[in-house]
């Protein structure tokens, strides 16, 4: 079973030295990943901060950064933050849907499952 997924940020995180980090890896979340941030004072003060902490827990690699912390996630461009939120939802929802497609070459119609690819 695949538990880690590679991604490329639309813009990239720019570190203090001006280096851009776009390539990364996100792992599937555990129950603890979703429960533990609820104890954090920053989340109690502002529930929106939950996503920042959650993403910092499940992003296992981002470019050459030594670690992905809440401060790194805070410093991301909003388009990258939204991309990662969407990726998190797609990976952890465990749902998929079938869509109808038509082959452009033979004209045959069939169903394709969307969602997280299985390992």
N, C-alpha and C positions, 0 to 999 in steps of 0.2 A: 504494500500500500504506500502510495506516495504521500509524504507529509510535508515536504518543502517545495516551494514553487518560486522560480526565478521571475523577476520583473524588471522593467526599464521605466524609470520615471519620465514623464513628459518633458520636464524642464531640468530637474536635477537639484540636489541639495548643494549649496555653495558653503564650504567650510570657512573658517577664519582666515585661512591662507589663500582663499579665492579658488581653490580646487573644486571642480564640479564632480559630484558622485551621482550616477544615474542607475547603475546596475546593482541589483540587490536580490535578496532571497527572503521570502516570508514563509514561516511554518504554520501549520494548522494550530489553532488555539486549543488550549485545554480548559477544563472547567475552572481551574485555579487562575488561569489568565484572565478570565472574565469576573471572577469573584474578588481576587486580591486587590485590584485597584479601588474597589468600593470602600476599602479601609483608609485610603489615602486622603489626607486633609484637603488636598487641592481638588479632589473630586467632590468631597462634601461641600466645599465652598462654591464649586461650579461644576455641575454634572456634565457639561460639555467637555470637560478636561478628561473624562473617562476614555475617550477615543485616543487622545494623545498618549496616555499611559499604556493602553491596550496595544497600540501599534508599536510602541517602544519595546514591548515584551515579545511580540511575535516576529518582528523584522530581525532576522539573524545576521544579515550582512547588508551593508550599503557601501558600495565602492571600496575604498581602502580605509574607511573609518575603523578604529579599533573597537567601537561599540556604538549601538544606536540607543541613545538615551532619550528621555522625554524632552530635553533641551534641543536635541537634534530635530525631533519631530516638530517641536514648536517653531523652529527656524525654517521649515520647509515652505515653499511657495504654496499658495492655496490650491492650485491646480494639482500639484503632486500629492498634497494631503487628501484631496477628494479622490484622486486615483487610488491611493492606498486604502481609503475607507471602502471604496467600491470593491477592490480586490479582496479585502478581508471578508466582506459580506458574501461574495461569490464563493470563496474557498470554504467558508465555515457554515454556510446555510445548508449545504448538503442537498440542495434541490437542483433540479434541471427541468427543462421543458423541451418538448419536441416542436420543431418548426417545419413547415412544409417548404421544400426547395425543389427546383427543377434543374436538371443537368443542362447546361447550355449547349452541349455537343449532341446528345442523343434525344433530349426532350423528355426523358423519363422523370416522373415526379416521385419523391420519396421523403421520409421524415429524417431529420437530423436532431440528435440530442444536443442541447446546449448545457453549459455548466462546467463543473470542474472535471478535467480529464482524469480518468482512472489510470493507475499505474499498471 
